[in-house]
Amino acid sequence: MKDPGRRAVFSWALYDWANSAFATTVMAGFFPIFFKQYWCAGMDSTVSTARLGMGNSLSGIVIALASPVLGAIADKGTAKKRFLVFFALTGIIMTSSMVLIPKGAWMLALGVYTLAIIGFLGGNVFYDSLLPGVASGTRMHFVSSLGFSLGYLGGGLLFAFNVWMTLKPSLFGLSNASQAVRLSFLSVGIWWLVFSTPLVLFVRERRSPGEALGIDMIKAGFRQLGQTFRTIRRMKTIFLFLAAYWFYIDGVNTIVLMAVDYGLSIGFRANDLIPALLITQFVGFPCALLFGRLGQRIGAKRSILIAIGVYLIISVFGSFITFKYEFYILAVMIGFVQGGIQSLSRSFYARIIPEGRSAEYFGFYNMLGKFAVIIGPILIGTTGLLLRNFGIVSTLASRIGIVSISLLFLTGGILFSFVDEQKGIREAAYLKNDQAYI
């Protein structure tokens, strides 16, 4: 397969720059705080936290369950771009509309936020599935890394600008920080829309053999998905990779999810932690590219194992930090490997799945990603509770709890070491012929 031109590659990667603004400014940055302080003003913090968690969980479950089905349908109807546009527009419209939600309207805010996350996560399924169409061979590793690196840079730049706008609203002609935050949501929607346009215009989707339309597309998609479920026991390399990925990406996601909470639990202030998030974003930009080159030079498998090793060090080092600068060192270390392990995992997987069924298989991949933040928080929480029951002070219990994440990286690393990429490529070529499983 010949690679399309550089314009198609850059246009594909630019979508990461576009939608990462939602992940940073909305999901990780402003929405959780604004939901509590503005839309849930006067409400008990425990109740608002539970409601926010419900919205996050609901959106994740919807996409996790729907993505393999939608992926199979998209494969059969050559509809990856159409599904991507649908989900992206859903996210863009919902995010932009947050600027109109009045104070205290927590139910409306939560509903809009949930739909925005569904748009964000659903779009990622079909964005990932377009990767094999814009790059081939080991070049996938660099192209996948380019997407993540641009995502870190774009998301970080807009988030930094929005933080500046909320800290100094008068410089922008705004009356207060609340108005700045609401306009930040609108800025994310505009950013997402503008920088998604090149993908729509310049990335071509290869036509599926036996392409179906309308109701036939839906029926063919369900038949294909059913066949995959019946034959998944034969997909040994894919199955082993997904098992390994589920463990180590659970560790990665747990660190992302729990880092701020951990910092607060050991005595840091919230204002000290925002710079750490920005550090991770801007370090992640060049380092994701570095890992892409590393994947081309020494192979994706070795590079992923290196990243897992660094995460093992992070999970141990994190338990010893005392000073603010050490937390920032931890942020640098996370930024060094986070984009690399995510991008190379995506490109490694793209190389071992059957051609013409990428949306379906990335549906499974993203489904695991949505459920891969289960074990880590349980490990941290259970370890901390057990230690406190034995009389250990809560700060020390939190420090020991963070070490427990290393079990996820050890398990994932061991399983991944048995994954044979070349065998997976051969199996993918064999899997192209559906008749092989009938």
N, C-alpha and C positions, 0 to 999 in steps of 0.2 A: 504494500500500500504506500503510495507516495504521499508525503506530507504536503498539506496546503501551504500557501505562502505565509510569510511572517505576519501579515496583517490579520489573518484568521487566528493565528496563535495568540497574538497580543490582544485581539478582540475578545477571545475566550477568557484569557487571564484577567482582563479588565473587569469582568463580572465580579470577581472576588474583591477587587477594589471597590466596586459599587455596593455590594450587599454587606460587606464587613462593617460598614458604617452603622448598620442596624445592630450588629452583634456588640459593637463597642459602646456607642452612644446610648442606645436604647436598652438592650438586654443587660449588659454588664455595668453600664454607667448610671443613667438618669432614671429609668423607669422604676426600678425597685424603690429608690429613695423618694421619688415624686409621688408614687402610688401611696406610700405610707403618709407622707407629710401634706399632700395636697388633695388627692382624691379620697383618701381615707382619714382626713383630718378629724381629730377627736376620737378616733376609734382605737381600741386596745391593740397594741402592737402585735400581740400573739394572733389575734383574729385576722389582721391585715396580712401578716406573714403566711398564715394558712391559706387565705384566699389567693394570694399571689402564687403560692406553691401549687394550688389547684389549677390555676391557669397554665402554668408551665407544664405540669404533668399532663393535662388534657391535650394540649397541642402536640406534645411529644408522642403520646399514645396514638393519636389520630394519624400522624405521619408515619409512625413505625408500622402500624397495621396496614395503612393504605399504600405505602410506597412500593412494595413488591408487586401489588396488583396493578397499580397505575404504570409502573415500569414495564411490565409485560405487555400491557395495552399499547403503550407508547412505542415499544419495539415493533409490534405488529403493524402499527399504522404510520410508521415513520413520523412520530408526533412528539419527539423529545423537545424540540424548540417550542412547539405550541403549548405543551404542558409547562415548560419553563416560563414562558411569557405569562400564562394564566396565573401561576403561583407568584411570580415576581410582582405583577400588577396588583394582586391581592395584598401583598405585603406593603407595597408602595402606597396604595390608597389608604389602607388602615393606619399605617404609621403617620402619614401626612394629616389624617383626620384627628389625630390626638390633640392638635393645636386648638380644636374647637370644643373639647370636652370640658365642661365647667367644673369648678371646685366641688368636691363632695360626691360627684357622680362615679363612685367606685365601680358599680356594676357595669356601666357602659364602658368605662376605661378598661376593665378586665376583659370584657368581651372583645373589644377592638384589639387589645394587645394579644389575646389568644389567636385571633384570626391573622394578625400580623406575623406571629411566630410560625403559624401554619404556612403562610406564604413564603417566609424565609426558609424554613426547613424543606418544604416541598420543592421549592426552586432548586435547592442544592442537590437533590436527587438527580434531576435531569441535567443540571450543570455538570456534575461529575460524569454522567453517562456520555456526555459529548466529548470527553477527553480522548478516547481512542480514535475519534474522527479528525482530530487536529494534530495528533502526533502519533508516531509509531516507534516500536522498538524501545531501546533505552532512552531515546529522546523524551519519552513520556515523563521520565523522572525530572528532567529539567523544566519541562512545560508545566507539570503539576506544581513544582516548587515555585515557578514564576507566579502562578496564580496566588498561592499562599503568601508569597512575599509582597505582592501588590496589595493583597488584602490587609496585611499588617500595616503597610505604609498608609494606604488610603483611609482605613478605619482609624488609625492613630492620628492622622492629620486632622480629620474632621472632628474627632473627639477632643483633641487639644484645643481646637478653635472654639468648640462649644463650651468647654470648661472655662476658657478665657472669657467668653461672652457671659457666662453665669457669674463669674467672679467680678467682672467689671461691666455690668449692664449699662451703666450711664454712657460708656464710650460708644455704645451702639444705639444710643437714643432710646433705650428701654428703661422702664420705670423700676423694675425689680428683677431678682433672680428667677422668680416663678415665670415671668413672661419670657425670659431668656430660655428657660428649659423648654417651654411649650414651642417656641420657635426652633429650638434644636431638633425637635421631632419632625417639624416641617422640613428642615434642612436635610435630614436623613432621607426623607422621601424624594426630594428633588435630586439629591446626589445619586441615589439608587437608580432613579429613572434615567438620568442623563448618561451615566456611565454603563448602563445595561444596553443602550442602543447599539453600540458597535457589534456586540455579539449577535443581535437580531439581524443586523445588516450583512455582516461579513463571514459568519460561521455557517458553513453548509453542512447539512445533515445527510449522511449517506442513506439512500433508499433501501428499505428492507426487502429481501426476496419474499415474494408472495404477499406483498403489501395489501392490507385490508383497510376498508373504510367504514365509517359509521358503526352500526350495530355489529357488523362482521368483525370490525377491529376489536370491539369489546369481547365478543365470543372467542376470537382467536387468542386474545391476551389471556383470558381465563384458562383456555386449553393449555397454552404454553406454561403458565404458572403451575397448573396441576401436574403437568409432566415433569417439571423441575422438582416439585416436592416428591414425586414418586421415585425419582432417580438420584436424589441428592446423596444417597449413601455411596454412589459410585464416584462422586466428586471429591476424592480423598484429599487432594492438595488444597482445593478451595475450602473444604470443611476444616482442615487443620489450620489454615491461615486465619479463617474467621474466628476459630476458637482462641488462637493466640492473640489476635487483634482485640477481641472482646476483653481479655484480661488487661493487656497493657494500655489500651485506650481508656479503660475504666480508671486506671491510675492517673493518666493524663487529665481526664475530665474532672476527676476528684480534686486534683491540685488546683485546677482553674476555678472550680466551684467553691472550694473551701479555703483558698489562700487568704482572702480578706477576713473571713470569720476567724481563721487561725491567728492572723496578725492581731486582731482585736482581743482575742482570748488570752494572748500573752502580754498584753499591755500597750500595744501601739494605738495611736489615735487614727481616726478615719482619714484625716487630712494628710497623714503620713503615708497612707496606703494608695492614694490616687496616683502619685508619681510612680509607684511601682508598676501599676497597670500600664502607664504610658511607656515606661522603660521596656517592659516586655514587648509592647507593640513595635517600638522602633528598633530594638535589637532583633526582633523576629524578621524584619524586612530583609537585611542582608544575609542573615543566617539561613533562612529558608532557601535562598538562592545558592548559598554555599553547599547545603545538603543536596540540592539538585545536581550540582556539579560532582559532588562526592559520590552520589548514586550512579552517575555515568562512569566515573573513574574506577571505583572499587566494587560497585554493585549495590543495589538497593538493600539487599539482605544485610550485608555487613554494616551499612550506614544506619539502618534501623536498629541493629543490635548495639551499635555505639550509642545511639540516642537513648535506648533503654538503660544502658549502663550509666549514662549521665543522670537519668531520672532516679536511678538507685542512689546515687550520690546526693542528689537533691533531697530525697525523702529522709536521708540520715542527717545531712547537714542542717536541714530545716528544723530539726528538733533541738539544735544547740544554739540557735541565734538568740542574741540578747540585745544587740544594738540595732538602731535604725539602718545604718549603712550595711549591716549584714543582711537585712531583709531586701535591700536593693541589690546586693550581690546575688541573692537568691532569684530575684526578678530577672537579672541578666542571664543567669544559668537557664532559667525556664525559657526565656526568649531565644536562647541559643539552639534549643532542641525542639521546642514545641511545633514550630512550623515545619521543621524537617521531618519529624516522625509522622505528622499528619499528611504531608504532601507525598512522601515516599510510600507510605502505606496505600494511599490512593492509587499511585501509578503502578506499584507492585501488583495490586489487585487487578488493575485494568489489563495487565499483561497475561493474567492466568484465567480470565473469563472468556467464554466463547464469543466469537465475533458475531455481531448482529443482535446480541441480547444484553447489551451493556446496561440499558435502563432497568431491566428486570433485576440483573445481578447487583447493580448499585442500589436498587431498592432494598435488597437483603443487607447490603453493606451499611446503608444508612439506618436501617432498622436496628442493627446491632449497636450502631453508634448512639442511637437514642436511648437504648436500654443500658448502655455501658456507663452508667454513673450510679450503680446500685451497690456494689460490694464495698467500694472505697468509703463512702460516708458511713455505712454500717460498721466497717472495721474501726474507723476513727471513733465513732460514737460509742460502740460497745466497749472498746479498749479503755476509753476515758471513763465510762461509767463503772466498769469493773475495778479499775485502779482507785477511783474515788471511794468505792465501797470498802476498799482495803485501807483507807485512811490516807491515801496519797493526795496531796494538795492538787487543786484543779489545774493550775498552770503546768505542773510537772506531768499530770495525766494527759493534758493536751499535747505536750511535747512528745511523750511516748506514743500517743495515738497516731501522730503524723508518721512515725517510723513504720507503723503497720502497713502503710501503703506499699512499702517495698515488696511485700508478698505478691502484690499484683504484677509488679514489673518482673520479679523473679519467675513467676509462673508463666507469664506471657512470653518472656525471653526464652525460657526453656522450650516451650511449645514451638515458638517461631524458629528456633534453631534447627528443627526437624523439617521445616518447609523447604521443598526442593523447587526452586523457581522454574528450572528447565523442564522438570517433569510436569509442572503445572501448565506450561506453555503447550507441551505435547498433548496433555489431556484436554486443553481448551480447543485445540484443532480437532480432536476426536469428538468433542461435545458439540461441534458445529452441526454434525449430522445427527439430527434428532432420532433417526431411524435406528441408531446404535443402541437405543434404550428401550425399544419397543419389543 
